[in-house]
Amino acid sequence: MELRQLHYFLVVAEELHFSRAAARLHMSQPPLSQQIKQLEEELGVQLFKRTKRHVELTEAGEVFLQGTRQILAQVKHTINDTQRAERGEVGSLTIGFVGSATYEILPKILRAYRASFPDVKLDLRQLTTAEQVKALIAGQIQLGFLRPPIQKETLRLETLLREPLVVALPKDHQLAAETHLSLRSLAQEPWILYPRRLGAGTYDRLMRACQQAGFEPQIVQEAIEMQTIVGLVATGIGISLVPASVQGLRQNDIIYRDLFDPPLSWELALAMRREEPSPVLENFLTIARSFRQED
């Protein structure tokens, strides 16, 4: 039994007239009659009662008509879903992200993507850069928003955002009167930073900058979340360097000052495996790239 035979049967059942059905199918009547006969022989039942002037469905034909409509509708639905999957309009995407990505750029990307592809399921997982690298290699996530650099040849990176680091100070700090601060001016300050294991590349780059400025930072407290770091700065425990986007966090007891000599930046990158991306991933990347900021 072939799908085209089901289609032929459906048209004849709707028209109850072989000549009109043949015209609708753009074929001559004899081949159509032969196809219906073959279908009846294969099923071992009579689907139509035929006279010279009249065609009607048998009881078996009525039952077969209901099933045929369901089958053809399901086939049409499956074909449509398959084509939409090829275009990346349905499916799922698992994304890892560092917490600081949610302060500005990630919500914008997600809103734009959901507006364009509402039928794709997004599984969002907050992970550190190191955790994302492991998850990408293991195939547990398909895309990461992380902090470079990373050294993995199996992964490729695309810089999405490059933003300056700013100095986070308690509001009543003695340096609060300054509008710009050098790195050297922070040499005697207690520092609050994230642990190196969360992003060794960025951490090491900051440490090298401090060494070049002639000091080793006095780290008095480590915290995993940027919000926690900002909160601890507000208590007066120490100062920190944070991405400029963190200034969007409302905190009355903290101020931010621009950093110069040297100016330092923090990158956010898209990370994925090097193999050909899926249509769903490619669509997400296209939208994410439209928000790229590298000033």
C-alpha positions as a printed Julia matrix, in Angstrom:
295×3 Matrix{Float64}:
   0.0    0.0     0.0
   1.33   3.42   -0.98
   0.45   6.91    0.18
  -0.64   7.86   -3.32
  -3.24   5.07   -3.23
  -4.62   6.5     0.0
  -4.78   9.9    -1.65
  -6.59   8.45   -4.66
  -9.08   6.71   -2.39
  -9.7    9.92   -0.39
 -10.47  11.94   -3.53
 -12.84   9.27   -4.9
 -14.54   9.03   -1.5
 -15.02  12.8    -1.43
 -16.29  13.05   -5.01
 -18.18   9.72   -5.14
 -17.61   9.95   -8.87
 -14.64   8.4   -10.66
 -14.57  10.83  -13.59
 -14.64  13.92  -11.36
 -12.05  12.34   -9.05
  -9.77  11.58  -12.01
 -10.07  15.14  -13.27
  -9.24  16.47   -9.81
  -6.2   14.2    -9.7
  -5.14  15.21  -13.21
  -5.21  11.65  -14.48
  -7.48   9.55  -16.67
 -10.23   7.41  -15.16
  -9.0    3.88  -16.08
  -5.69   4.12  -14.14
  -7.59   5.55  -11.17
 -10.11   2.71  -11.23
  -7.22   0.24  -11.44
  -5.51   1.8    -8.39
  -8.69   1.56   -6.33
  -9.18  -2.04   -7.41
  -5.62  -2.92   -6.39
  -6.18  -1.24   -3.02
  -9.35  -3.26   -2.45
  -7.56  -6.47   -3.39
  -4.72  -5.71   -1.02
  -7.14  -4.97    1.82
  -9.4   -7.89    0.95
 -12.51  -5.71    1.24
 -14.8   -3.76   -1.05
 -14.51  -0.03   -0.42
 -17.09   1.24   -2.92
 -20.44   0.07   -4.22
 -20.43   0.85   -7.93
 -23.23   1.08  -10.47
 -23.26   2.78  -13.84
 -24.88   5.85  -12.3
 -23.87   5.78   -8.68
 -20.84   5.3    -6.41
 -21.07   5.07   -2.63
 -18.86   3.91    0.21
 -19.41   0.54    1.84
 -19.36   0.28    5.62
 -15.76  -0.9     5.36
 -15.06   2.07    3.09
 -16.47   4.47    5.69
 -14.14   3.07    8.34
 -11.2    3.14    5.93
 -12.01   6.77    5.04
 -11.72   7.88    8.65
  -8.38   6.14    9.03
  -7.13   7.47    5.69
  -7.89  11.05    6.67
  -6.01  10.58    9.94
  -3.03   8.98    8.22
  -2.74  11.64    5.53
  -3.18  14.43    8.06
  -0.44  12.91   10.23
   1.84  12.54    7.22
   1.27  16.18    6.3
   1.94  17.24    9.88
   5.12  15.14   10.0
   6.38  16.57    6.73
   5.73  20.08    7.97
   7.55  19.41   11.26
  10.46  17.85    9.4
  10.78  20.86    7.12
  10.54  23.23   10.06
  13.25  21.26   11.86
  15.49  21.62    8.81
  14.94  25.38    9.01
  15.65  25.4    12.74
  12.11  26.49   13.63
  11.45  23.61   16.05
  13.68  21.57   18.32
  15.68  22.37   21.42
  18.86  24.18   22.38
  20.83  23.82   25.61
  22.78  26.94   26.56
  25.27  27.55   29.34
  25.99  31.05   30.62
  28.02  32.86   33.23
  25.89  34.82   35.66
  27.22  38.22   34.55
  25.88  37.6    31.02
  22.37  38.17   32.39
  23.03  41.78   33.35
  22.48  43.16   29.88
  23.18  41.26   26.66
  21.78  37.76   27.29
  18.22  38.9    28.11
  18.15  40.97   24.9
  19.28  38.01   22.82
  16.78  35.65   24.44
  13.86  38.04   23.91
  14.74  38.46   20.22
  15.2   34.73   19.7
  11.94  33.76   21.4
  10.08  36.32   19.3
  11.46  34.77   16.1
  11.46  31.09   17.1
   8.76  30.55   19.75
   8.55  26.78   19.15
  12.18  26.03   20.04
  12.67  24.88   23.61
  15.57  26.6    25.37
  17.29  24.89   28.3
  19.34  27.54   30.12
  22.02  26.51   32.61
  24.06  28.9    34.73
  27.61  27.54   34.73
  31.08  28.92   35.27
  33.42  29.23   32.3
  35.31  26.1    33.36
  32.06  24.16   33.78
  30.85  25.28   30.37
  34.04  24.09   28.69
  33.57  20.64   30.2
  29.86  20.58   29.32
  30.54  21.6    25.7
  33.17  18.9    25.23
  30.86  16.31   26.81
  27.96  17.38   24.59
  25.83  18.41   27.57
  25.31  21.92   26.22
  25.42  23.17   22.63
  26.38  26.78   23.23
  28.12  28.7    25.97
  28.28  32.33   27.02
  31.63  32.39   28.8
  34.7   34.44   29.63
  37.76  33.8    27.42
  40.51  32.91   27.01
  40.18  29.15   26.95
  42.6   26.65   25.44
  40.56  23.93   23.79
  41.14  23.12   20.13
  37.82  21.26   19.9
  35.92  24.49   20.63
  35.6   27.69   18.67
  34.94  31.11   20.13
  33.28  34.25   18.83
  33.7   37.42   20.86
  30.26  38.82   21.57
  30.97  41.62   23.99
  34.05  43.49   25.1
  33.4   45.86   27.97
  35.68  47.85   30.27
  36.34  46.82   33.82
  35.42  49.43   36.39
  36.42  49.8    40.02
  33.7   48.99   42.54
  34.13  50.93   45.8
  32.14  51.39   49.0
  30.31  54.7    48.76
  32.3   56.27   51.61
  35.72  55.07   50.35
  38.55  57.6    50.33
  38.99  57.12   46.58
  35.33  57.89   45.88
  36.18  61.52   45.15
  38.22  60.49   42.12
  36.52  60.12   38.73
  39.21  57.85   37.28
  41.51  55.44   39.09
  44.75  53.81   38.05
  45.41  50.19   38.84
  48.44  51.24   40.9
  46.19  53.34   43.15
  44.51  50.11   44.27
  47.74  48.45   45.42
  47.09  48.89   49.15
  43.42  48.02   49.0
  41.85  44.73   50.15
  40.39  42.96   47.1
  37.3   40.83   46.6
  37.54  38.53   43.56
  36.1   35.33   42.18
  38.15  32.11   42.6
  40.67  31.35   39.85
  39.03  27.96   39.2
  35.96  29.71   37.84
  37.85  31.38   34.98
  41.59  30.9    35.02
  42.25  32.84   31.81
  40.57  36.08   32.91
  41.89  35.73   36.46
  45.48  35.27   35.28
  45.22  38.22   32.91
  44.16  40.45   35.81
  46.96  39.17   38.0
  49.52  39.93   35.29
  48.17  43.47   34.96
  48.56  43.98   38.71
  52.11  42.62   38.62
  52.98  44.98   35.78
  51.6   47.8    37.92
  54.05  46.74   40.63
  51.94  44.91   43.19
  50.21  41.68   44.15
  46.55  42.23   45.05
  45.62  41.5    48.66
  42.67  39.18   48.18
  40.67  39.08   51.42
  37.53  37.43   50.12
  36.45  35.3    47.19
  32.9   34.99   45.87
  31.39  33.04   43.0
  28.57  35.39   41.94
  29.14  38.94   40.72
  26.13  40.09   42.73
  27.75  38.67   45.84
  31.0   40.47   45.08
  29.14  43.76   44.69
  27.25  43.15   47.92
  30.46  42.45   49.82
  32.06  45.62   48.42
  29.07  47.55   49.76
  29.79  46.27   53.28
  33.27  47.81   53.15
  35.2   44.52   53.16
  37.19  45.52   50.08
  37.15  46.76   46.49
  36.83  44.88   43.24
  37.07  45.16   39.46
  33.84  44.28   37.71
  32.45  44.5    34.15
  30.83  47.86   33.37
  27.46  46.18   32.85
  27.39  45.33   36.57
  26.63  49.0    37.21
  23.06  48.14   36.26
  22.72  46.36   39.6
  21.05  48.77   41.98
  23.14  49.13   45.13
  22.96  52.33   47.2
  26.14  51.73   49.19
  28.5   51.28   46.25
  29.98  53.51   43.55
  31.86  52.74   40.36
  34.86  54.52   38.92
  36.52  54.2    35.52
  39.86  52.44   35.42
  42.84  53.72   33.45
  46.59  53.12   33.31
  46.02  50.52   32.13
  42.41  50.3    30.98
  41.28  46.69   31.29
  38.44  44.96   29.54
  36.45  41.81   30.06
  35.17  39.74   27.16
  32.08  37.65   26.81
  32.28  35.06   24.06
  30.08  32.49   22.4
  31.6   29.01   22.56
  30.57  25.93   20.61
  32.0   22.7    19.28
  33.79  22.98   15.94
  31.54  20.57   14.08
  28.84  21.92   11.79
  26.17  23.59   13.92
  22.55  22.5    13.83
  19.94  24.74   12.13
  18.56  25.64   15.57
  22.0   26.66   16.78
  22.77  28.54   13.57
  19.58  30.59   13.92
  20.44  31.43   17.52
  23.97  32.47   16.51
  22.61  34.75   13.8
  20.48  36.6    16.33
  23.24  36.67   18.95
  25.69  38.15   16.46
  23.31  41.0    15.76
  23.9   42.14   19.36
  27.69  41.96   19.12
  29.48  44.79   20.9
  33.24  45.06   20.74
  33.82  48.73   21.42
